[in-house]
Amino acid sequence: DIVLTQSPATLSLSPGERATLSCRASQSISSYLAWYQQKPGQAPRLLIYGASNRATGIPARFSGSGSGTDFTLTISSLEPEDFAVYYCQQRSHWPPWTFGQGTKVEI
Amino acid sequence: EVQLVESGGGLIQPGGSLRLSCAASGLTVSSNYMSWVRQAPGKGLEWVSAVHSGGSTYYADSVKGRFTISGDNSKNTLFLQMDSLRAEDTAVYYCARDFPYYSDSSGRPPLLRTDYWGQGTLVTVSS
């Protein structure tokens, strides 16, 4: 199975700062990567699919990039509501569709 | 508006069985790609199972042979039958809709994005 490794585990930043989250795949997954945001007690929320496509209603401060094995989620200027845990997930044509272990963005 | 509402979770002894339900509104379960994803307490997300609109089913190795995904057209509900439960199955179980955003003529399944999630139901396996 494809293993996704996210770094760092925790990112401590202030509102207004730029956040850069990394997700590395154990083998090439082309652009088959999604990013989710999860807040405590809530279901995950889709942010990015196909490595760089913003989901419906997602603010432009969220952007995704990368292909092959290295991917990045960038939040250009953190808003208070952006402090959460972020997961990447590989979405190749066939399952299993594994998740990374998550990156917590904290104040 | 799409809504997915899970139910059926609870406390169950190791080796027992439980059936989770996911009642859908705003979409038709039988004509969609649907998944179950779980999250152990304080841990990350784990994909568990999926069913494609053509009827193909898929399972994570950790649940293969013990869990069965299915749907009921008349109730517009997705199910997850969980047998031979283990302590490590303790988690919040989410159902979700997978939307096909790209397909081609290669014969491969389409690429999917998970755009709707339920609120989750907690399953606790403990004696």
Interface residues (C-beta under 8 A of the other chain):
Chain A: D1 Y32 A34 Y36 Q38 Q42 A43 P44 R45 L46 Y49 G50 N53 A55 T56 Y87 Q89 R91 H93 W94 P95 P96 W97 T98 F99 G100 Q101 G102
Chain B: S35 V37 G44 L45 E46 W47 A50 Y58 A60 D61 Y94 Y101 Y102 R108 P109 P110 L111 L112 R113 T114 D115 W117 G118 Q119 G120
